[in-house]
Amino acid sequence: MHASASQAECLSLVIEIGGMPVRVNTADPEFLAMLGERYAGFVSASANPEIEFDVELVPPNFADPDADVSVRQQGGHWSLERGDFYAEWEPARRRGSIRQTANPYSIDAVLRIVHTLVLARQGGFLLHAASAIRNRKAFLFAGVSGAGKTTISRLAPEGATLLTDEISYVRRADDSYTAFGTPFTGELAKVGENVSAPVETLYLLAKGDENRIDPVAPVEATRALLENVLFFAEDEALAQAAFQSACEFAKRIPVRRLTFVPNARVWELIG
């Protein structure tokens, strides 16, 4: 039988991504150590987390690998479910619970979903995009699988700081946007640096036989942005908020198409 964090001695770790600290409570020291290793660089000493989750570890046969993600809200109570986890979260209480097997992938998914829910109401979002800081400005590189997010990340020159090769974290403040590093990795399997910078440009990636930057019409920019925003909730009001966030971003931040060949010279066009 596996004890929950509330049934035994409580061990905890605060994971801070995008300036939002989340405390994870567990009764299992091995799981805590695994979290510490998985989120190295994003472990915080914050004593005032915005969200707190109690994790209950369950046997491996709990998982159903074929189940889809379900994110629903009723009366201010969120339920998050996939084949490998079941989570509940009450924003008003800033508390929640997670049932999962002892692996880092389930809690990774819960954190991503919760961050999307919080960001949607603040005008920000998580985006399928690589991002990096150069000359104290952040540049985002979005595209479908195979468009070149991993390649553009791998080609980044010295002096560029990789924020992520897979999922960019964008937070709004007034009329500006800030990109934060994330521990969410793609093919490069390299955790981003836990730093941030103002967003300068969003590039839509395309592979070609030359390096060039082309303008993108506003409608196309918004459509491309929406195609790459991570959003899981079956909630009309929040979906509308996420849509509005994307529209506002496309109005305020330049969106360009970056066609490139896979060599480091492409970075001569960036920044």
Buried (B, 14 or more C-beta within 10 A) or exposed (E): EBEBBEEEEEBBBBBBBBEBBBBBBBBBEEBBEBBEEBBEEBBBEBEEBBBBBBBBBBEEEBBEEEEEBEBEBEEEBBBBBBBBBBBBBBBEEBBBBBBBBBBBEBBBBBBBBBBBBBBBEEBBBBBBBBBBBBEEBBBBBBBBEEBBBBBBBBBBEEEBBBBBBBBBBBBBEEEEBBBBBBBBBBEBEBBBBBBBBBBBBBBBBBEEEEBBBEEBEEEBBBBBBBEBBBBBBEBEEBEEBBBEBBBBBBEEBEBBBBBBEEEEEBBEBBB
